[in-house]
Amino acid sequence: MSRVASARRASRGVAPRLLALCTALPLAACFEPSAPVAPMAPGAASLAIEGVVSPKGDRLATIEQEGSKEVLYLQNADGSNRTRVYFQNVRDHVAGNYSSSVMPVTDETILAIRRARWSPDGQALAAIVVPASGVAEVVLVSADGHDLRTVSPNSQYLFGDVEWSPDSRRIAYAMSTGPFALSPDLFVTELGPDRVKRVTTSGKVSGFDTFRFDPTGQRINFTERLGWAEDDVNGLFRLASADLTTGVIVQTDTIVGEPQGIARDGSWVLLLRWSVEKVRELVRVPLTTGAETVLATGDVQNAVLVEGDREAVVVSPDPNDRNGVGRTFRIFGVSAPNDVRATLPTGLNVNWAAFARASR
């Protein structure tokens, strides 16, 4: 996407500084979900949220800061029936994993909880936990919070998000393949036997990328970060698709902006982008036909598609927090501009929120 010369000169240097900062920080800090990808542009419009209430009958998982620890809570999306998940007796049947005596996953050992995502059937939550320095793994949590088990290798680090197959039987994640590897690959765990399969090789993805199972569950559409776009501030990404049966990978279009999600049918992507006017935008970009839709403008930090691809959880700074660390989590429709449908009941100590509709 082209940019006018004045905008390019004004933005030049921002992206390289962000990259340098990320590479200088510990791996966990580079992919901390609460960290904004870029600051809000001066004068950018804020999100209008007045009069919006939290939804009834839906489910919410929150990663919350309590003192020096991050903890996980499950609750109804209206704030009722709130239960803390205690990491105790976490089972592990992944072949080749370190034993629980060597790599325990407990409330005492967990250093951080990075992301969480509800399964499409609403029966479980997949959470990325950091049980020790330099390693991270996916832990499956039952909907009531009582049954927990490790479902990924526990000797490497995970980057970015976690993704469910539409039948809730497989989980995909981006994992490094060597000590301090900065170019992870996609892996899939088949739940039940907890068999792990490598999908890509040669560092195809990064913590800046996104990935999604297609409707059949036999392919994964994903992005590959190529570097910076011509404007020197937005990222340049290539779309690709991996066949889980044959292993064949097909590369397709390129997009400008930071990918936040790919529609299940692969027809559009959700991304964050700086506009020509240097305003932060959340944009739905069609990959077949049709025009782009700017869904929101302002200081948007993240957006996560809700199962069904009709809504997304949009994360932005909490305007009521003078310390600048609080976040607001809202449900946006992804078909029309400024379609704010709900504000989730989260406090200033919430670092991440995963939302699921009761009518999955």
N, C-alpha and C positions, 0 to 999 in steps of 0.2 A: 504494500500500500504506500503510495507516494505521500510525501509531506512537503509543505512549503518550506523554502529555504530559511525563513526567519524562525520558524518553529524548530527546525533542525539545529540551528545555531544556539537557540535558547536552551534546548534540552541536552545538547552534547555534553558528555562527561558524567551524567547522572548514572547511566547504566553501568559503565566500567567501575564506578565507585561502589555500587551495590554488589557487583561480582567480587571485587577485591575484599569487601567486608565479609561476604559469605565464606570465601575460601580461607579467611584468616580466623574464623570462629570454629569452635568444636562442631562436629557434624550435627549433634542434636540441636544446636542453636540455629544452624542454617535452615532447618526445616521445622522449627517451632511454629505450630499453626497459628499462634497468636501474633506473630511478628508481621507488621504490615509489609507488603511487597514494595510499596513506594509511598512517599508522603503525599498528603492532599495538596493539590495545586492551590495557590492563593486565589481566593475569590470563587472557588468551585462551589456549586450548589450542594446543600446538605439534603439528606433524605427526609421526606415528610412522613412522619409516623403517628401524628396525633390521632387519637380516637381509635387506634387499632388494638384489639385485645387478643389474648392467647386462645388457641383453638381448644375445643372440648373433645375428649375421647381419644385423642392421639397420644403417642408416646414420645418421650424425650429422654435422652441420655446426655449428661453433662460431665465434663472434666473440670474439676474445680481446684483452686489453689487454697489449701488449708495450711497455713504456716509455711514451712519449707517443702511440703509434700503436695503432689497432685493426687486427687482421689476421684473415683468414678461414682456417679449417682444415676439411678434409674427412677423415672417418675412418669406420671401422666403429664401431658403437655400443658395442662392448666395448673400444674404445681402440686397436685394431690398425689397420694400414694407414693411418697418419696422414700427410696431405699438406697442405702450405700452398699456398693459392691466391695466385699472384703476378699482380697486375694489370698486364699487359703486352700490347701489341698488341690493345687492346680495340677491336673493330670497332663501327661505328655507321652504320646505314642508315635511321634515323628521319628522315623528311622534315622540314626546317626546323631541325634541330639545329645548334648551333654545331659547327664542325669540331674535330677532335682537337688541332689547333694552338692553338685558342682555349680549349677546355674539355677538357684531357687527363684521362683516368682512369688514373692510375698509382699505384703504391705511394707515390711521393713526393708526389703531390698530394692523395690521399684524406685528408680530415680525420676522417672517421668512417665506420663501417659500422653502420647502424641495425638492420635486421632481415634475416632470411633465411628462405626457405621452399622445401622440396623440391617438385618437381612430382609430381602423382599417379602418373605412370609411372616416377618415380625416375631419369629420365635427365638432369635439370638442376636447378639451384638458382637461385632468384631472390633477389638481394640488393639492398637499398637502400643506396647509397653516397652520401657527401657529398664531391664532388670539389673544391668551393670554398665559400667562405662564402655562405650564403643560397640554395644550390641543392642538389638531391638528385635522383638518378635510379635507375632499376632496371637492374641489370646481370645478364644471364643467364650462368650458369657451368655448363659441362658437368659431368657426374658425376665425370669424372676431373680436373677443375680446369684443363684446358688450353685450352679454347675459351671465349672471353668476348666478349660484345657488349652494347652499350647497346640497350635496348628501350623507352625512354620519353623524353619531351622533357627536355632537359638545361638548360632556362633557368629552371625554377621549383623550388619545394620540395615534397617529398612528406611526408605525415603518416601516422603509424600503421603499419599492416601492408601486406603484399602478398598477393594471392590468385590462385590458379590455377583455370582452368576444369577440369572433370573429365576432359576429353580432352587436357589439357596443351598446348592450342594457343593459349590466350589468358591474359593476365595483367591483373588489375585492381589499381588503386592510387588513393589519394586525393592530389590534387595542387592546389596553389594556382593561381590564375588571374591573379595580378597581383603586383606588388612587395609583399612583407610581408603578403600576404593571410592572414587568420586564419580564413577560411571556405572550405576547399577543396571540390572536387567529385570525383566518381568518374570515372575514365577507364579505358579498356580498350585494350590493345595486342594486335592479331592477329599472332601470331608467324609468321615466314616472310617475308611482305611488310613486317612491322613497321609496320602501319598503326595509327594512334592514333585512337580514337573517344571523344568526350565523352559520358558517360552522364547526368549530372545538371547542373543549373545553379543559380545563386543560392546557392551555398555550402550545399549540402544536408548535408554531412558534416563531421566534425572529426577531430582526432587521437584523440579519445576514442571514436570509433565503430568498428563492425566491419561487414564485408560478406562475402558468399559467393555464388558461382555456384550455381544450382540444378542438379539432376541432368541436365537437358537442355543446360545451358550457354547457354540463351537468355534467362535472367533473372538478375538479381542482387538478392538480398535484403540489405538494409542497415538500419542504425539511424541516427537523427537525434537528436542531443542537444538537448533542449528546455530544460534548466536543472536546477534542483534539485527533488527530491521534497518532499513536505510535511514530512518529518523534518529537512530542511535539511542533511543529510549525504550521503545517497545521491543519485545522479544520476537524472534522469527522461529516458527515451529513447522515441522513437516508432519502430516498425518500419515499413518500407516495402519495396516491390518495384518494380524497374525492368525493363521489357521492352526487350531490346536491339535488337529489330527495329523496333518501333513508337515507342519512346521514351516510352511511357506509364508514369507512376509512380503506384502505388497505395499509399496510407498505411493502416496497419491498427492494431494494438494499441499500447499503451504499456507499458513495463516499468520497474521501479525497480531500480537497481543499475548497475554498470559492465559493459557487454557485452564478453565475451571471445571469443565465437564463435557462429555460427548453424549449426544442423544443415543438411546439404546439402539435405534434403527440406523444410526450413523448419518442422519440427514442434516444435522446441524451441530454446532459447538457453542459452548458458553465460554466467554473469555472477558478478561479485563484489559482495557486499553487506554492509553493517553490519546486524547483527541488532538486535532490541529490547534485548538484553543487551549491546550494544556489542561484539560479537564479530565478527570478519571471517569471512565464509563464502563458499565457492565453491559455487554453486547451479546445478542444472539445472532450468530452468523450462519446462514444456510450454506450447505455444501453441495446442493443440487440447483434449485431455482429459488427465486424470491429475493427480497431485500433484507438487509440487516435491520435489527431492531435494537435501539438503545433502551435497555430496561431500567437503568438507574444511573444517576451521576452523583459524584461526591467521593468521599473517602471510603470506598469499598475495599476491604482487605481480602476477603475470600467469598466464594459462592459454591455451594454443593448441591447438586441436583437431588431432589427427592424422588424416590421410586415412582415411576409413572410418567416422569419427565414433563409434568405440567407446572411444577413449582421448584424453587430452590431456596435453601437457607443462605441468606446473605449476611455477612459479618462486617460490621463497621464499628468505629470507636463509639463509646458511650458518651453522649454530650454532657451528661451529668457528672462525669468523673474528672475532676480537676487534675488528677495525677496522670491522666492520659493512658492508663493501663486497662480500664474497663472496656467491655465490648457489648454491643447490642446485636441480638440475633433475630432476624425477621424472616418471614415467609413471603417470598415474591412469586407472583405468577410469571411465567417466562414466555408469554405470547404477546403481551402488550406493555407499553411503557408505564412505569410507576404504579404497578399493580401490587401494592403492599397489602397482604391479606391477614397478617398476624404478627405480633411481637411476642417472642417467647419469654416466659418468666424466668429470666436469668439475672443473677446478681453481679456485682463488680468483680467477684472472684472467679467467674467462669471463663476458662480459656478456650473451651470448644463445646459445641452442642450438636448432637445428632438427632434428627427429627424423623418420625415415621407416621404416616396417616393410618388411622384405624381401618379405613376402607381400602386396604392394599389389595 
